Amino acid sequence: MIDFIHYDEVAAELHVLFASGKAYVYYGVPRKAYDAFLHAPSIGAFFNAEIRTQYRYRCSIATPGRNSAVSSPGSMR
């Protein structure tokens, strides 16, 4: 389950934090894909079909706490 996402437009990086605590950075993600992700009827289905296997990624270190630069799935609509 996806807990938070953040998009860095300058670097074209999508940061995804899962409820499990695992965090990933996806590289080369265009703004159009991020916008579609935000408005998808199912963010999990969209992530699996359009993000997870389409872009290079690395496991990132999750930072405790939340800040205003991070979107929760519930606030993405």
N, C-alpha and C positions, 0 to 999 in steps of 0.2 A: 504494500500500500504506500502510495506517495504521500509524504507529509508536507513537504515544501518544495518550491522551485524558485529559482532566480535566474534571470537572463542578463548576461553581460554583453550589451550590444556592440561595444567597441571591440571586444575579443571574439565575438560570435560564439560564446560559451554558454551552455545551458547547465546549471547546477541543479541536481536533483537529490533531495534527502528523503530517504524512505523511513517509515515508522520503525523499522528494525534498527535504525541508527546508522545504516550504511549510506554513504554519500558518494555521488559520482559527478564528474564533469564531462560533458559531451562537447566535442570540438567541431567547429565549422557549421554550427546550426544557424541557418538563416532566420532573420526576424519573422519571416512569413510562417515558418514552421512553429516558432514559439507562439505566435498569435493564434495559430490553428490549435495548438495544444491548450491554450487558455480557454478556448471556446468549444472544445470537443465535448460531446455529450457524455463521454466516458474518458476521463484522463488516463485511466489505466490501460484501456484498450488502445487509445491513441499512442501512448508511450510505447507499448509493446509492438505495435504495427509500424510506427513512423519514426521513432527515436532510437529505441534500444539497439536495433541491429543496423541502423542506417549511418551512424556516426561513430568516429573513433572516440574512445572514452578512457578514463582512468578513475580508479577509486580515489576518493578525496577524503580528507579528515573532516569529520563533522564537527562543527563548532557548537558547544553548548549554548543554549539561549536562542532568542529570536531577535531579529532586527527589522527595521522598516524596509530593507532592501529585498526581503524574502516574501514571497506570496504563498499563502496557504491555499490549497485547492478550493476550499469553501469561499474564498474571496476572489476567485479568478473569474467569476461570471459577471 
